Amino acid sequence: MRFLFIFLLCFFSLSLTAQDDCTGPDFNNDGTIGAADIIVFLTYYGNEWPLAPDISCGETLVHQDYAYQTVQIGDQCWFAENCRYLPYVSNPTDESATEPYYYVYDYEGTDVEAAVATPNYETYGVLYNWSAVITEGICPSGWHVPTDVEWQALEISLGMSESEAASTGWRGTDEGYQMKSASGWSNNGNGSNLSGFTGMPGGYYDSGGFFSSGDYGHWWSSSNSGSISMRRFLSSDSNEIFRNNLPHIYGFSARCVQDEN
């Protein structure tokens, strides 16, 4: 009991004194320091504390042997492509709303090497259920899956009003057009990519199948409300951005944003 008290005291002291170049104690970025954060913290016991990669926004950042392009959007630095973190690959016949599941569009096996070799992995990255999105490892040290508020900040920086950014459904004017890639969307639905976000139509996973590659792009936020979480949705037939809550069982794309200094 004495050791546990000392450990918790040290842990929460760290939460108040964490340096800018280290990962913070809220590892899953859910706005609270809980059991999941303590478990991750314990994995570093006896090891060197991980430092955030030292890069300038706009440079490439290597994570899990993959070089991600980064882009400055407003006051934030974002991944300019979808996350590719794939510790294992789930068969589409398997799904969960509580355990991490990782899918590659149209891949129906469980061989990570084979999944990584597919064109869909190369183009769209990985589809994650929400539990996988908040798992340690998807983003490098000093980065995290964006909260809903951080998504709103991105949208506002592209010209959306604060009131619209906080609303649900289709919002804005051409902010989605600015976020969509300049190629790859069906039905002449390409964007301008003026933002540099390079949103690709990676489709989604639901109920044992994959849907709408080429037509839709979906991205999770880390913001949680019980069994549902906020996502962003771009479509080939709209220049706006859709915002709503959906159950955690869905498989969507993910991005990382740099921690605030």
C-alpha positions as CSV (number, residue, x, y, z in Angstrom):
1,M,0.0,0.0,0.0
2,R,2.9,2.4,0.8
3,F,4.5,1.7,-2.5
4,L,1.2,2.3,-4.3
5,F,0.7,5.6,-2.6
6,I,4.3,6.7,-3.5
7,F,3.8,5.6,-7.1
8,L,0.5,7.5,-7.5
9,L,2.0,10.6,-5.9
10,C,4.9,10.5,-8.3
11,F,2.6,9.9,-11.3
12,F,0.3,12.8,-10.5
13,S,3.2,15.0,-9.8
14,L,4.5,14.2,-13.3
15,S,1.1,15.2,-14.7
16,L,1.7,18.7,-13.3
17,T,5.3,19.0,-14.3
18,A,5.5,17.1,-17.6
19,Q,8.0,18.8,-20.0
20,D,7.0,19.9,-23.5
21,D,9.4,17.4,-25.2
22,C,8.0,14.3,-23.4
23,T,4.8,12.4,-23.7
24,G,2.2,13.6,-21.1
25,P,0.5,11.4,-18.6
26,D,-2.8,11.5,-20.4
27,F,-1.6,8.9,-22.9
28,N,-4.9,8.1,-24.6
29,N,-5.8,11.8,-24.8
30,D,-9.3,11.4,-23.4
31,G,-9.1,14.4,-21.1
32,T,-8.6,12.4,-17.9
33,I,-5.8,10.5,-16.2
34,G,-7.2,7.0,-15.5
35,A,-6.3,3.3,-15.2
36,A,-5.4,3.0,-18.9
37,D,-2.8,5.8,-18.6
38,I,-1.3,4.3,-15.4
39,I,-0.9,1.0,-17.3
40,V,0.9,2.7,-20.1
41,F,3.0,4.6,-17.6
42,L,4.1,1.3,-16.0
43,T,5.4,0.0,-19.3
44,Y,8.1,2.7,-19.1
45,Y,9.3,1.6,-15.7
46,G,13.0,1.0,-15.8
47,N,13.3,2.4,-19.4
48,E,14.2,5.7,-20.9
49,W,11.2,8.1,-21.0
50,P,10.3,8.6,-24.7
51,L,11.1,12.0,-26.2
52,A,9.0,13.6,-28.9
53,P,10.5,13.6,-32.4
54,D,12.3,16.8,-33.1
55,I,10.9,18.0,-36.5
56,S,9.6,21.2,-38.0
57,C,6.0,21.0,-39.3
58,G,6.0,20.2,-43.0
59,E,8.9,17.7,-42.7
60,T,8.4,14.0,-42.7
61,L,8.2,12.1,-39.4
62,V,9.2,8.5,-39.1
63,H,6.9,6.3,-36.9
64,Q,6.8,2.5,-36.9
65,D,9.2,2.5,-39.9
66,Y,6.9,4.6,-42.0
67,A,7.7,8.2,-43.0
68,Y,4.6,10.4,-42.6
69,Q,4.2,13.8,-44.3
70,T,3.1,16.5,-41.9
71,V,1.3,19.8,-42.6
72,Q,0.6,23.0,-40.8
73,I,-3.1,23.9,-40.8
74,G,-3.8,27.0,-38.8
75,D,-2.1,26.7,-35.4
76,Q,-1.9,22.9,-35.6
77,C,0.5,20.5,-37.1
78,W,-1.3,17.4,-38.6
79,F,-0.4,14.2,-40.3
80,A,-1.0,14.8,-44.0
81,E,-2.0,11.1,-44.5
82,N,-3.9,8.4,-42.7
83,C,-2.4,6.4,-39.9
84,R,-0.8,3.0,-40.9
85,Y,-0.2,1.6,-37.5
86,L,-1.0,-2.1,-37.7
87,P,0.1,-4.3,-34.8
88,Y,-2.2,-7.1,-36.1
89,V,-4.9,-7.3,-38.7
90,S,-8.5,-8.3,-37.9
91,N,-10.6,-10.5,-40.2
92,P,-13.8,-8.6,-41.2
93,T,-15.9,-11.4,-39.8
94,D,-14.7,-10.3,-36.4
95,E,-15.7,-7.1,-34.7
96,S,-15.9,-5.5,-31.3
97,A,-17.0,-2.2,-29.7
98,T,-14.6,-2.6,-26.7
99,E,-11.5,-4.4,-27.9
100,P,-9.0,-2.9,-30.5
101,Y,-9.7,-4.1,-34.0
102,Y,-7.6,-3.2,-37.1
103,Y,-8.8,-3.6,-40.7
104,V,-7.4,-3.0,-44.1
105,Y,-10.0,-2.3,-46.7
106,D,-11.1,-5.4,-48.7
107,Y,-8.4,-7.6,-46.9
108,E,-10.0,-10.7,-45.5
109,G,-7.1,-12.4,-43.8
110,T,-5.0,-12.0,-40.6
111,D,-1.5,-11.8,-42.1
112,V,-0.1,-8.4,-41.4
113,E,2.6,-8.7,-44.1
114,A,0.0,-9.6,-46.7
115,A,-2.3,-6.8,-45.6
116,V,0.5,-4.2,-45.7
117,A,1.3,-5.3,-49.3
118,T,-2.2,-4.4,-50.6
119,P,-2.8,-1.3,-52.7
120,N,-5.6,-0.2,-50.3
121,Y,-3.1,-0.2,-47.3
122,E,-0.7,1.9,-49.4
123,T,-3.4,4.3,-50.5
124,Y,-5.7,4.5,-47.5
125,G,-3.9,3.2,-44.5
126,V,-5.8,1.3,-41.7
127,L,-9.4,1.4,-40.6
128,Y,-9.7,1.3,-36.8
129,N,-12.5,0.8,-34.5
130,W,-12.6,3.4,-31.8
131,S,-10.8,1.2,-29.2
132,A,-7.9,0.8,-31.6
133,V,-7.8,4.6,-32.1
134,I,-7.1,5.3,-28.5
135,T,-4.5,2.5,-28.1
136,E,-0.9,3.6,-27.4
137,G,1.3,3.3,-30.5
138,I,-1.0,4.7,-33.2
139,C,0.7,8.1,-32.9
140,P,4.4,8.8,-32.2
141,S,5.5,10.4,-28.9
142,G,4.4,14.1,-28.8
143,W,1.4,13.4,-31.1
144,H,-2.1,12.1,-30.5
145,V,-5.4,11.3,-32.2
146,P,-7.3,14.7,-32.3
147,T,-10.1,15.5,-30.0
148,D,-13.4,16.8,-31.4
149,V,-12.4,20.3,-30.3
150,E,-9.1,20.0,-32.2
151,W,-11.1,19.0,-35.3
152,Q,-13.3,22.0,-34.8
153,A,-10.1,24.2,-34.6
154,L,-9.0,22.8,-38.0
155,E,-12.4,23.6,-39.6
156,I,-12.4,27.1,-38.2
157,S,-9.0,27.7,-39.5
158,L,-10.4,26.8,-43.0
159,G,-13.2,29.4,-42.7
160,M,-16.0,27.7,-40.8
161,S,-17.8,29.7,-38.2
162,E,-17.5,28.6,-34.6
163,S,-21.2,28.1,-34.3
164,E,-21.2,25.8,-37.4
165,A,-18.1,23.9,-36.2
166,A,-20.0,23.1,-33.0
167,S,-23.1,21.9,-34.8
168,T,-23.8,18.4,-36.2
169,G,-24.6,17.2,-39.7
170,W,-23.3,18.9,-42.8
171,R,-21.6,22.1,-42.0
172,G,-19.6,24.9,-43.7
173,T,-19.3,25.9,-47.3
174,D,-16.1,24.7,-49.0
175,E,-14.0,23.5,-46.1
176,G,-14.5,19.9,-47.1
177,Y,-13.3,20.8,-50.6
178,Q,-10.2,22.3,-49.1
179,M,-9.6,19.0,-47.2
180,K,-10.2,16.5,-49.9
181,S,-7.3,15.3,-52.0
182,A,-7.0,16.6,-55.6
183,S,-7.4,13.0,-57.0
184,G,-8.9,9.7,-56.1
185,W,-12.5,10.6,-55.4
186,S,-15.3,9.2,-57.6
187,N,-17.9,11.1,-59.7
188,N,-15.6,14.1,-60.2
189,G,-15.7,14.7,-56.4
190,N,-12.1,15.6,-56.0
191,G,-11.1,18.5,-53.8
192,S,-8.6,21.3,-54.1
193,N,-6.5,20.1,-51.1
194,L,-5.7,23.8,-50.4
195,S,-5.4,22.8,-46.7
196,G,-2.8,20.2,-47.3
197,F,-4.8,17.7,-45.3
198,T,-5.0,15.3,-48.3
199,G,-8.2,13.6,-47.3
200,M,-8.6,10.3,-49.1
201,P,-11.8,8.3,-49.7
202,G,-10.8,5.3,-47.7
203,G,-14.3,4.0,-47.0
204,Y,-15.3,2.3,-43.8
205,Y,-15.9,-1.0,-42.0
206,D,-19.2,-2.0,-40.6
207,S,-21.0,-5.3,-39.8
208,G,-18.5,-7.7,-41.4
209,G,-17.9,-5.7,-44.6
210,F,-16.2,-2.8,-46.2
211,F,-18.0,0.0,-47.9
212,S,-17.7,3.2,-50.0
213,S,-14.0,3.3,-50.9
214,G,-13.7,6.1,-53.5
215,D,-16.8,7.8,-52.3
216,Y,-16.4,8.5,-48.6
217,G,-13.7,9.3,-46.1
218,H,-14.3,8.9,-42.3
219,W,-12.0,9.9,-39.4
220,W,-12.4,9.3,-35.7
221,S,-11.9,11.8,-33.0
222,S,-10.6,10.7,-29.6
223,S,-13.6,12.4,-27.9
224,N,-15.8,9.8,-26.2
225,S,-19.4,9.9,-24.9
226,G,-20.2,6.5,-23.5
227,S,-20.4,4.0,-26.4
228,I,-20.3,6.6,-29.1
229,S,-17.6,9.1,-30.4
230,M,-17.4,12.0,-32.7
231,R,-16.2,11.4,-36.3
232,R,-15.6,13.5,-39.4
233,F,-17.0,12.5,-42.8
234,L,-16.1,13.8,-46.3
235,S,-18.1,12.7,-49.4
236,S,-17.4,12.8,-53.1
237,D,-20.8,14.6,-53.6
238,S,-20.3,17.4,-51.0
239,N,-17.8,20.2,-50.3
240,E,-19.0,20.4,-46.7
241,I,-17.9,18.4,-43.6
242,F,-20.2,16.1,-41.7
243,R,-19.9,15.8,-37.9
244,N,-21.8,13.3,-35.7
245,N,-21.4,10.6,-33.0
246,L,-21.3,6.9,-34.0
247,P,-20.8,3.6,-32.2
248,H,-17.3,2.4,-31.5
249,I,-17.7,-0.7,-33.6
250,Y,-17.2,1.1,-36.9
251,G,-13.9,1.0,-38.6
252,F,-12.7,4.5,-39.7
253,S,-9.4,6.1,-40.7
254,A,-7.4,8.1,-38.2
255,R,-5.0,11.0,-38.2
256,C,-2.5,12.4,-35.6
257,V,-2.0,16.0,-34.5
258,Q,1.0,17.3,-32.7
259,D,0.7,18.0,-28.9
260,E,0.5,21.7,-28.0
261,N,3.7,23.2,-26.7
